[in-house]
Amino acid sequence: MPPRADPLDHGLILDFYDRNARDLPWRRPDATPWAVLVSEVMLQQTPVGRVLPVYRRWLDRWPAPADLAAEPAGEAIRAWDRLGYPRRALRLHAAAVAITTEYGGIVPSEVDRLLTLPGIGEYTARAVAAFAFGARVPVVDTNVRRVLARVVRGVDEPRASATAADRAELAALLPAEPAVAARFSVAVMELGALVCTAVNPACDRCPLLDRCTWRRAGAVAGVARRPVQAWHGTDRQARGRMMALLRAMPGPVPRTELLATTEDAVQARRCLTTLLADGLVEAALDGWYGLPGATPADARPAPGARPD
């Protein structure tokens, strides 16, 4: 079969999306730009199913950037619950403060202005510009990159990060109309999430089956350049235990209690040090630690309590 000039056929992909798109709150017409921004930060490296309940509670409590900016950063970490990578909560709080103080509480619509917000990188800035404001900008996450690599370039590149070249490639394939381009971007993303998956792709359900360069080349599975990150026994797990303890407490806890969450004493001390360096934990009083931004009342241990 000769190669096609338009492997990412707009009509086929948009029709697939119309018939198969998941009903997600950040995709609904009433979703605000702030809601889209929150969703994009939460969805980084985290499955939709885990994000949904935290996202809903977050927007109920902080429906606008100014609502979050008015509270201590520690409350954002507490509300982050068990989504993982809690520095994302700090970045969202910092972005909310910047939006409130520098943009009058209105999420900016342009990519270059979104990039000025703390912790907002190329992907998130473009996703918000496209999905919240209908801009014609390429949005490339791991799902989109996988579709591009397989369908257009004919290779499988597991867990490879998006590059400027990927964005330029997608930009050349976007529909001309900005609103259609934004919908096309999320449609390609959904195709990668539901059909062109990293493992066991459902090629028989793919609308691009007859156009896929990878399938014509034999669908040879690629080898990941980066191994799957372990969890059990790692510093990430140990840090997570400390953060879970702090989120569950209304105020600071003794250092000894934090260190006791991990059996390896050297690892425990190392993890507490990195949490302090990352700004996820603050020293409240001598030997006591809490989430950042604790009020003086929160920072006061219970009467008679001792750090050791």
C-alpha positions as CSV (number, residue, x, y, z in Angstrom):
1,M,0.0,0.0,0.0
2,P,1.6,3.4,-0.9
3,P,2.1,5.9,1.9
4,R,-0.6,8.5,2.4
5,A,0.2,12.2,2.4
6,D,-2.1,12.9,5.3
7,P,-1.6,10.1,8.0
8,L,-3.2,12.3,10.7
9,D,-6.5,12.8,8.8
10,H,-8.4,15.5,10.5
11,G,-11.9,14.1,9.7
12,L,-11.1,10.6,10.9
13,I,-9.5,11.8,14.1
14,L,-12.2,14.3,14.9
15,D,-14.9,11.7,14.2
16,F,-13.2,9.2,16.5
17,Y,-13.2,11.9,19.2
18,D,-16.9,12.7,18.7
19,R,-17.8,9.0,19.2
20,N,-15.3,8.0,21.9
21,A,-14.3,11.0,24.0
22,R,-14.5,10.6,27.7
23,D,-16.8,13.0,29.6
24,L,-14.2,14.8,31.7
25,P,-15.1,18.0,33.7
26,W,-12.2,20.0,32.4
27,R,-13.5,19.4,28.8
28,R,-17.0,20.7,29.4
29,P,-18.0,24.1,28.0
30,D,-18.4,25.6,31.5
31,A,-14.8,24.7,32.5
32,T,-12.9,27.9,33.3
33,P,-9.4,28.6,32.3
34,W,-8.4,28.1,35.9
35,A,-10.1,24.7,36.0
36,V,-8.2,23.7,32.8
37,L,-4.9,24.8,34.3
38,V,-5.6,22.9,37.5
39,S,-6.4,19.7,35.5
40,E,-3.3,20.0,33.4
41,V,-1.0,20.2,36.4
42,M,-2.7,17.4,38.2
43,L,-2.7,15.1,35.1
44,Q,1.1,15.2,34.8
45,Q,2.3,11.7,35.4
46,T,-1.0,10.8,37.1
47,P,-4.0,8.8,35.7
48,V,-7.3,10.4,35.2
49,G,-9.1,8.1,37.7
50,R,-6.8,9.3,40.5
51,V,-7.1,13.0,39.5
52,L,-10.9,13.3,39.3
53,P,-11.8,13.2,43.0
54,V,-9.0,15.6,44.0
55,Y,-9.8,17.9,41.1
56,R,-13.4,18.2,42.1
57,R,-12.6,18.9,45.8
58,W,-9.9,21.4,44.7
59,L,-12.3,23.4,42.4
60,D,-15.1,23.3,45.1
61,R,-12.7,24.9,47.6
62,W,-10.8,27.1,45.2
63,P,-12.9,27.9,42.2
64,A,-10.7,30.9,41.2
65,P,-6.9,31.6,41.5
66,A,-7.5,34.3,44.1
67,D,-9.2,31.8,46.4
68,L,-6.1,29.6,46.5
69,A,-3.7,32.5,46.6
70,A,-5.4,33.7,49.9
71,E,-4.4,30.5,51.7
72,P,-1.0,29.2,52.8
73,A,0.9,27.0,50.4
74,G,0.7,24.2,53.0
75,E,-3.1,24.0,52.4
76,A,-2.5,23.2,48.7
77,I,-0.1,20.4,49.7
78,R,-2.7,19.1,52.1
79,A,-5.5,19.2,49.5
80,W,-3.1,17.5,47.0
81,D,-3.7,14.3,49.0
82,R,-2.0,11.3,47.4
83,L,-1.6,12.4,43.8
84,G,2.2,12.2,44.1
85,Y,4.9,14.7,43.1
86,P,3.5,17.3,45.7
87,R,5.8,20.0,44.3
88,R,3.1,20.4,41.7
89,A,0.8,21.6,44.5
90,L,3.4,24.2,45.4
91,R,3.7,25.3,41.7
92,L,-0.1,25.6,41.4
93,H,-0.2,27.8,44.6
94,A,2.7,29.9,43.3
95,A,0.9,30.3,39.9
96,A,-2.3,31.3,41.6
97,V,-0.5,34.0,43.5
98,A,1.1,35.3,40.3
99,I,-2.2,35.2,38.4
100,T,-3.8,37.2,41.3
101,T,-1.1,39.8,41.7
102,E,0.2,40.2,38.2
103,Y,-2.9,39.4,36.0
104,G,-5.8,40.7,38.2
105,G,-6.9,37.1,38.9
106,I,-7.5,36.3,35.2
107,V,-5.6,33.4,33.7
108,P,-3.6,34.7,30.8
109,S,-4.5,33.3,27.4
110,E,-1.1,33.7,25.5
111,V,1.6,31.0,25.6
112,D,4.3,33.5,26.4
113,R,2.4,35.0,29.3
114,L,1.5,31.6,30.6
115,L,5.2,30.7,30.6
116,T,5.9,33.5,33.0
117,L,3.8,31.8,35.7
118,P,5.8,29.8,38.3
119,G,6.2,26.1,37.4
120,I,4.3,26.4,34.1
121,G,6.3,24.8,31.3
122,E,5.9,24.5,27.5
123,Y,3.4,21.7,27.6
124,T,1.1,23.2,30.2
125,A,1.2,26.7,28.7
126,R,0.2,25.3,25.3
127,A,-2.4,23.0,26.7
128,V,-4.1,25.9,28.6
129,A,-3.9,28.2,25.5
130,A,-5.5,25.6,23.3
131,F,-8.0,23.9,25.6
132,A,-9.1,26.9,27.6
133,F,-8.9,29.6,24.9
134,G,-9.0,27.7,21.6
135,A,-5.6,28.8,20.4
136,R,-4.0,27.2,17.4
137,V,-0.9,25.9,19.1
138,P,0.6,22.4,19.1
139,V,0.0,20.5,22.4
140,V,2.3,17.4,22.7
141,D,2.1,15.1,25.7
142,T,3.3,11.5,25.8
143,N,0.1,10.2,24.2
144,V,0.3,12.7,21.3
145,R,4.0,12.0,20.8
146,R,3.3,8.3,20.6
147,V,0.7,8.8,17.9
148,L,3.1,11.0,16.0
149,A,6.0,8.6,16.3
150,R,4.0,5.6,15.2
151,V,1.6,6.9,12.6
152,V,3.7,9.6,11.0
153,R,7.3,8.5,11.5
154,G,6.8,4.7,11.8
155,V,8.7,4.1,15.0
156,D,7.8,3.2,18.5
157,E,9.6,5.3,21.2
158,P,8.4,4.3,24.6
159,R,8.5,6.9,27.4
160,A,10.4,9.5,25.3
161,S,9.8,13.1,26.2
162,A,8.3,15.6,23.9
163,T,10.7,17.9,22.1
164,A,10.5,21.1,20.1
165,A,10.7,19.0,16.9
166,D,7.6,17.2,18.0
167,R,5.8,20.4,18.5
168,A,6.9,21.7,15.1
169,E,5.8,18.5,13.5
170,L,2.3,18.7,15.0
171,A,2.0,22.4,14.2
172,A,2.4,21.6,10.5
173,L,-0.4,19.0,10.8
174,L,-3.0,21.1,12.7
175,P,-6.2,22.3,11.0
176,A,-6.1,25.9,10.0
177,E,-9.1,27.1,12.1
178,P,-7.9,27.7,15.7
179,A,-11.0,26.2,17.4
180,V,-10.8,23.1,15.2
181,A,-7.1,22.8,15.8
182,A,-7.6,22.8,19.6
183,R,-10.2,20.1,19.3
184,F,-7.9,18.1,17.0
185,S,-5.1,18.3,19.5
186,V,-7.3,16.9,22.3
187,A,-8.6,14.3,19.9
188,V,-5.1,13.0,19.0
189,M,-4.4,12.9,22.8
190,E,-7.5,10.8,23.4
191,L,-6.6,8.5,20.5
192,G,-3.2,7.9,22.2
193,A,-4.8,7.4,25.6
194,L,-7.6,5.0,24.6
195,V,-6.3,3.2,21.4
196,C,-2.7,3.9,20.5
197,T,-1.6,2.9,24.0
198,A,2.0,2.3,25.1
199,V,1.3,-1.4,25.7
200,N,-1.0,-3.6,23.7
201,P,-2.4,-0.9,21.4
202,A,-5.8,-1.6,20.0
203,C,-4.8,-1.2,16.4
204,D,-8.0,-2.9,15.1
205,R,-10.0,0.0,16.7
206,C,-7.8,2.7,15.3
207,P,-9.3,5.0,12.7
208,L,-5.8,5.5,11.2
209,L,-5.0,1.8,10.8
210,D,-4.7,1.9,7.0
211,R,-2.6,5.1,7.3
212,C,-0.2,4.0,10.1
213,T,3.4,3.9,9.0
214,W,4.4,1.8,12.0
215,R,1.8,-0.9,11.2
216,R,3.0,-1.0,7.6
217,A,6.6,-1.4,8.9
218,G,5.6,-4.4,11.0
219,A,4.7,-2.7,14.3
220,V,8.1,-3.4,15.9
221,A,7.9,-2.6,19.6
222,G,10.6,-0.1,20.7
223,V,12.8,-0.4,23.7
224,A,12.5,2.3,26.3
225,R,15.5,4.5,26.8
226,R,14.5,5.1,30.4
227,P,13.5,2.2,32.7
228,V,10.3,2.2,34.6
229,Q,10.9,4.0,37.9
230,A,10.8,1.8,41.0
231,W,8.7,2.7,44.0
232,H,9.1,0.3,46.9
233,G,11.9,1.2,49.2
234,T,12.8,4.4,47.3
235,D,13.2,7.9,48.6
236,R,10.0,8.8,46.8
237,Q,8.1,6.3,48.9
238,A,9.8,7.5,52.1
239,R,9.1,11.1,51.3
240,G,5.5,10.1,50.6
241,R,5.1,8.6,54.0
242,M,6.3,11.8,55.7
243,M,4.0,13.9,53.6
244,A,1.1,11.7,54.4
245,L,1.7,12.1,58.1
246,L,2.0,15.9,57.8
247,R,-1.2,16.2,55.7
248,A,-3.1,14.2,58.3
249,M,-2.1,16.4,61.2
250,P,-3.6,19.9,61.9
251,G,-0.2,21.2,63.0
252,P,3.5,20.3,63.2
253,V,4.8,17.0,64.4
254,P,8.0,16.1,66.2
255,R,11.0,15.2,64.0
256,T,11.2,11.8,65.7
257,E,7.7,11.0,64.4
258,L,8.6,12.0,60.9
259,L,11.8,9.9,60.9
260,A,9.9,6.9,62.3
261,T,7.9,6.6,59.2
262,T,10.9,5.0,57.5
263,E,12.9,2.1,58.9
264,D,16.2,3.2,57.3
265,A,17.4,6.0,59.6
266,V,19.9,7.3,57.0
267,Q,17.2,7.4,54.3
268,A,14.7,9.0,56.7
269,R,17.1,11.9,57.5
270,R,18.0,12.3,53.9
271,C,14.4,12.5,52.8
272,L,13.5,15.1,55.5
273,T,16.4,17.2,54.4
274,T,15.3,17.1,50.7
275,L,11.7,17.9,51.7
276,L,12.9,21.0,53.5
277,A,15.1,21.9,50.5
278,D,12.1,21.5,48.2
279,G,9.9,23.8,50.3
280,L,7.4,21.0,51.0
281,V,8.2,21.0,54.8
282,E,9.1,23.9,57.1
283,A,10.7,23.9,60.6
284,A,7.9,25.3,62.8
285,L,9.7,25.2,66.2
286,D,12.9,23.5,67.4
287,G,12.5,19.9,66.6
288,W,9.0,20.3,65.1
289,Y,8.1,20.3,61.4
290,G,4.9,21.1,59.4
291,L,3.5,22.0,56.0
292,P,4.7,25.4,54.7
293,G,2.9,28.6,55.7
294,A,1.5,27.4,59.0
295,T,-0.1,30.1,61.0
296,P,1.3,30.8,64.5
297,A,-1.6,29.0,66.1
298,D,-1.0,26.0,63.9
299,A,2.7,26.1,64.6
300,R,2.2,25.8,68.4
301,P,2.6,22.1,69.6
302,A,0.1,20.7,72.1
303,P,0.7,21.7,75.7
304,G,3.3,19.4,77.3
305,A,4.4,17.9,73.9
306,R,8.1,17.3,73.4
307,P,9.9,16.9,70.1
308,D,11.7,13.8,71.4
